[in-house]
Amino acid sequence: MERQRSYYVTDWLDKRAKHSPDRIALHDTLTGRDLTFRQWNAQANRTANYLRALGVRKGDRVSVYATNCVEYLDILFACGKLGAIQHNLNWRLTVTELEGIANDADPVVLIYSPEWREQVNALRTRVPSIKHWVALGEPAAASDLQFSERDTHPDTFTDYPDLHPDDPWAIYYTGGTTGLPKGAIMTHNNAAWNSVNTITTWGLTAEDVSVLQLPLFHIGGAHIFCLPLVHVGGKTIVCKAFDVDQTFDLIAHAGVTHFVGVPTMFLMIQQHPRWEQADFSRLKLVISGGAPCPMPIVEKFWARGIDFKVGYGLTEAPANNFWLPPQDVRRKPGSVGFPNFHVEMRIVRPDGSLCEADEPGELLIRGPHVIPGYWNRPEATAETIIDGWLHTGDLAQRDAEGYYTIIGRSKDMFISGGENVYPAELESVLHGHPAVAEAAVIGVPDDKWGEVGRAIVVLKPGQTVSEEELLAYMQGRLAKYKVPKSVIYVSELPKTAIGKLDKKRLAQQYGA
């Protein structure tokens, strides 16, 4: 007899497997295989039982260092069953960056895909908490376990732990303005309420089909469409990554109804030879997130009869926050619309007072989907979530009809290819070069990536270093997408009256 839990936390796949066992839940583009909800739940149960056999218990962290695959989702739902916490590692980061993030969470297991064997071997002696290294494919070392061993475990799961809705389910890292990225804690409650918001506001149904191409280490991977579609019994097509030709094939032949991407993806779609002849008529929703989307991209979709719209989400308020009704898409260009069903917004001045209509201010968000805070970072949590309100640091305005528009970012952050880049982290690396006296980094427009970094550098007297040498120095210490694309050498950097870098003047002088 199943033991009663003191609080109720839904086992998502077990519920869906009971309600619609034979509906197709996933299509795996790597194998061509379809999985029903019954099959997927059995697979996740075997994964949970395998992790339990490795000693994983409630509250333990299970790191995943992998490209997109069905197994990645199996691990997420297995952690949900166990009460463990999936700890997501961004494979775009360097080993040094990953070391800091892994030691921040002290995982007991690390599961990796074969692309990262070399990095795993570099990490092996640097993260002492890891008891088991588990390979999704070819192992990095003979001592590593094989994830396929899960298939020897039962496909039913019993003896659930006592779970509270506010218990953590996953940790997603978001860049910080200084030092180590912050781990945003996604609770069971956060995931459920984001799903409820999405279904009730965006109108998802069991007949809908989405494409999962955004990386699963990112909050948008699983939480924009995948989990809400589990909630309603819809289908997710799992892709290793974004591929333009594959995307056109899926839109043409796989019954895709919902598609999300970052502006760079949409630009690549529009520049592809298949763009003009593609049939987009089955698509109900095409939405861009992750970065401001240039209006020419939006208008090209409109010209094809698609109600292309922009969304807004962030790791701390995962993952969907607004909805622009179809009838307003062209009437309110650039607007994200109204807050989702169980989401409350404010736009405030620096003193905290409410802005008037059309007055820019900082966007604040409140609701049950907002994270409780950052892993091991109480100070950062207290600075970001105040009296229940998430202070986004983003600028927005609301018009007289109540429609919201995201108009900029009040922080120095810029977004390159959908990824947040924080200048302070880059500046810290630059200052470590022996020839550099002072450095600043700003974001500048880029046709492909939206924005890229530009370093403005003052050299020490008598020192020289070429642009190529300085960028190569940064490439060994930062993920590729963070490395600036250009360097400008100057004799001094502009400062404010109190001696701070004047980023506004830097952007005016060097941001073209």
N, C-alpha and C positions, 0 to 999 in steps of 0.2 A: 504494500500500500504506500502510495506517495506521501511523503511527509509534508504537512502544511507549512507554508512559509508565513512568517509573521507580517510581512508586507507583500503587496502584490506587484510583481514585475513580470510583464509578459515575456514569454519565450516566443518571439515573433514567428520563427519558422515553424515551430510546433503547432501554433495556432493556425497558421496559413495552411499547413499540411493537412490539418483536420478539416478546415472549411473548404478548401479547393485543391485536393491532393493531386489531381491530374492536370491542372493547368500548367502551362509552361512558365517557369519562373525565370530561367536563365538560358541564354544561348551563348555558348563559349566559342568565340571566333578562332581561338587557337586550336581547338580540336574539332570544331564543327558540330559539337554535341549539344542537344537540348536537354535540360534538366527540369523535371516537374518539381512542384513544391514538395511532394513526398520524397523524391530522390534527394533534393537539396537538403531537406531537414535531416535525412538519414546520414548524409555526408557530413553535415555540421555536427551531428551527434557523435559520429566516429572521431571527429577532430577533437571535440570536447573530452571524450573519454581518453583519447591519446594524451592530451595535455594533462589531464588529471593523473594519468599513470606516470607522467614525468614529474609529478609533484606540484603542479600548478594548483593553487587554491584561491579562494576569494581574496581580491585585493592585489594579487600578484600581477606584475607587469609582464606581458608577452610582446617582445619587440618584433616588428615585421619590417624587413628590409628587402622589398621585392617590387618588381614591376607588376602592373595590373594582371590579375588572373582570378579565376573562380576560387582558387584556394585562399586567396587573400580575404575574400568575403566569407568563406567558410570559417576562417580564424576569427573574424569579427563576431560572427554569431555564436561561435563556440565560446568565446570569452563572455558573451552575454549570458549564456547558459551557466557557466562556471562562476560568474561574478568576478572573473579576472578582468584586467584592463589592457586592451590592445594599445600598444605603444608604437606609433607610426614613425618610421625613419625615412626622411627625404633623401632619395638616392641621387639627387642633384648636389648634395653637400659633399665636402671633402671629408676624409677620414678624421681629420682633427676636429671638424665641426661635429661629426657624428659621435665621436668619443665623448664630447661634453654633453650632448643630448642623452646618450645612453647612460652615462653615469649619473645624470640628473634623475633618471627614473629607476635605476637599479633593477633592470629586468632579470628574471630567472631563466628565461628562454629567449633565444633569438632565432627567428625563422627567416631564411634568405633564399632568393632566387639565383640561378646560376650566373647571371650577369655580374654579380657582385662578389664572386669568390675571392678575388684579389684583395678587395677592401675588407672583407670579413677576416682574412688572414692577418691584415694589418691591425684590425681591431681586437684580435683574439686575446692579447695579453693586456689590453688597456681597459677592459670592462670586467672587473673581478666578480661582479654579482651573477654573471651568466653561468648557469650550471650546464645547460644543454644548447648546443649549436645544431640547428636542424635545417637540412637542405631540401628545397623544393625540387631540385634537379640534381645535377652532378655535385657531389660534396666538395668543399674546399679543403678538407682534411679527412684522412681515413677514420679518425675518431668521431667525426660528426654523424649524427643520426639522419635517417631518411624520413621525410614527411610521409612517404607512402606507407610507412609502418602503421599509420592510423587505420588502414584498411583491415587490419587484423582485430580491430576493436569493435564492440557492439554498436549497432546502428540505432539503438534506443538510449535515451538518457534519463537517469533517475537520480534521486537524492539531491535535489536542488538546494543550494545554500540559501540562507536568509538574506534577501536583498531588499534594500530600500530604493525607491525611485530616484533618490538623490545620490546613490552610489555611482562612482565613475564607471563608464563603459570603455572609453577610449581617451587617448591624449593626442592632440594635434598641435604641432609646434608652429608658432608664428614668430616672425622675426622681431627682435627688440631694437630699440634705438641705441642701446649700449649692451655689450656683453652677450651672454648666452641667449638664444631664442627662448621664448616663454612657451611652456606647455599648457595649452588650453584644455581644460578638463571637460569632456563631453559625458554627461550623466545619462542614465537610462531615461530620465524624465526629459532632458533636453532633446534627445533623439525622437522620443514619442511626440512631443509637442511640435517640433519642426515638421514632422510627418503630418500631424493633424492640421497644422496651418496650411501646408502645401495642398493637401487633399481638399480641404474645405474651401480654400480661396482660389486655387488654380484649377480645381475641377477634375483631378485625376480619376480615372476609372480602371476597372479590371481589363478593359480592352486596349489600354494604352501600352506603348512600347517605347522605351528610351534606349539611347546608346550611351554606355559608360566608357568615356575616353579620358576624362580628367584623371590625374593620378590619384590613387586611393590613399596616398599619404596626405593628401589635401582634403580639407573639409568638404569641398564640392564633389569629390569623387563618389562617395557613398550616400551623401545626404541631400543632394539636390533632387534626384529622382529615384535612386535605387531603393532606399528604405521606404519612402512613401509608396512605391509600387508594390513592395512586399505587403504593406498595410492593406492595399486594396486588391491585391491579387494580379497585378500587371506583370509585364515582362521586361527584363533588362538584358541588353546585348552587351557582353563584356569584351572589351578590346584591350589589347596590350598597351596601346597608345593611340594617339591621333594619327591617322593615315588618310590622306586626301582621297586616293582612289578607293580605298575600302569604304570611306564615308559615302561616296557617291553610290557604291554598290549596295550598301545597306539601305540608303534612302530609296533606291530604286526597287529593291527586291525583298527587304526584310520587314516591311510594314511599319517602319519607324513613324511614330506620331509626335515624339518630343525630343528635342535636340538642344543641348546647351554647349557653349564653347566660350573661349576668350576671343577678343578681337583678332588676334593674329591667326587663329584657326579660320575665322570667317573670311579674312583677307586671302588666305591661301585657297579657300574654296572658290572665291570669286575670280581668282587669277588662273584657275585651272581650266584647261580646254573643255572639260565636260560641263562647265557652269551653264552655258547658254542652252544646252539641250536637256538638262536635268529636269525631271518631273518632281516638283515639290508639293504636289496637290494633296498628298496624304498627311502632310505635317500639320498638326494642330498648333504647335508652339515651338518657336525658335527664339532662344533667349541668350543674350550675351552678358557675361559677368566677368569679374576679376580685374577689370580695368575700364577706363572710359572708352567707349566705342565711337570712333569717328563717324559723323553723320553720313559721309558718302557710302560707307559699308551698309548702314541702316537703309538708306534710300535705294540701293541696288536690290535689296531683298523686297522692299515695298514694290518696286517696279515689276517684280516677278509674282506679285499678288500674295506675298507672305507677310503676316502681321509680326514682323521681327520687332523685338522689344529688348530693352536693357533691364537688367536686374541689379540687385544690390544685396550682397551678403558679406560676412566676414567671419573669421574663425570663432570669434567670441559670441556671435549671434548666428549660429548655424541654422540653416544655410540660406534660407529663403525668407525675405522680410517684406517684400512689396509685391503688389499686383496692379498692373495697368490693364483695365478692361479693354477688350478688342476694339470697341467702338471709339476708344480714345487714342489708339496707337498713333495715328497720323495727326490727330488734332492736338496732341500734347507731345511733340517730338522731343526726345531726350528725357522725358519724365519717367520715373520708376512707378508712379501711380500712388496707391493708397497702402498703408500698412496691412499686412496679412491679418487673418481673423483674430488671433490671440496675441497680437503685437501692438505695443503702444510706443508712440514716438513723441519726442519733443525737439524743437530747435531753439537753442539758447544762445544768449550773448555771453561774453567772457565773465560777466558778473552773475550768471545763472538765470537771469530774467528771460522770459519767453520773447522770441522774436515776433515781429509783426509779419503779415503776409508779404511775400517776396523779399524779405530781409534775410540775408545769409547769416548763418550761425552754425554752431556745432550740433551735430546730430546725436541725440541720446536715445537709447532703446531700452525698453523694459518688456519683459514677458517671460513665460516659463521655459522658453527655448534658450534664453541667455545663460551662458556658462556660469558656474558658481565662482570660478576664479582660475588661477594659474597654479600648476603643480610646483610645490616648494617655493612659491613666490608670493608670500602674504603682502609684502609692501607693494608690489606691482598690482596685485588684486585690489588693494585698498585705493590705489591711485586711479584705477580704471573703472571699478564698479562702486558707485557711491549712492547710498540709500536705495539700492536696487536698480539704479540706472546705469547702463553701460555707456561710458563716455567714449565715443568712437574716434574722436580726433578728426572726423571728416566733416566737411562743410556741406550744408544742404540748405534748401529753401522750400517753402510751401506757398503755393499761390492762393488766391482768394477762394478758389474752388476746392482747396484741400489736397491738390496733387503735389507730390514731393518730387524734387529734382536734386540729384547729387551734383554739386558744382565744383568740388575740389577737395583737397586734403590740407588740413591745417598743420599736419606734421611734415617733416622734411621727406618722408617716405615718397618713393616713386614706384611705379608698377611696370615691370618689363616682362612682356609675354605672359601676363596673368600672375606673375610672382612678385610679392612685395620685396622691395630692396630698401634697406635702411642705410643712409649715407654715413652715419656715425660708425657703423661696423667697418665700412670700406676705408673711412678716414683713419681709423685705428690701425689698420693694416699698412696703409701708406706711410703713416708716421713711424712705422717700424723699419722702413728702409733707411740705410745709413746716409743717403744723400739728400733726404727730404727734411726740410725745416718745417714747413707747414703745408697742409693740404685740405681741400674741401671737395666734396662730390655733390653734383646736382644732376637731376634728370633732364634730358633734352629729348625733343620729339624724334621719333623714328618711324618710318613708313611701315616697317614689318612688325616691330615689337611694341609699338605704342610709345614707349620711352626707353632710353638706355642711359647709362651713366657717363658723365664727363668729369674727369678729375682736373682740378685747378691746383697747381703745385708751385710752391716756392722752394727752391733748392738752397742748400747750405752754401756759404761762400766757398768758391773754389771747387765745388762738386759738379759733376755732370752725370746724367743718366738719360738714355734715350727713351722715347715713348714706348718702343718695343720692349726694352729691358724692364721698364717699370710695370708694364702690363703683364709681362711674363712672371715677374715677382709676385704680383697679385694672384695670378692663375694658380700658383702653387699653394695658395692659402685660402682661397674662396671658391665657392661654386661658380661654374662658368657664367651663369646668368647674372651674377652679381658684379662681375669684372667690368669696369668701364670700357667703353669702346674708343675713347679718345682722351688725350691729355693736353692741357694747355699750361705752358710755363709762364709764370708772372713774377714780378719783383716783390709784390706784396698782395695780401688779401684784404678786401674791404672789411672794416670792423664797425660795430655800433659804438655808441658813446661810452658804453661800459666795457668795451673790449671783446664782445662776442663777435663771431663771424656773422657778417651781414648776408644771409642767404638770399634775401630779396635782391640786393644789388648784384650778387654773383649771378643770379638767374638773368637779370636784365643785361649784364655785360657779356656773359658767356653762354647763355642758354639758347641761342639761335641754332 
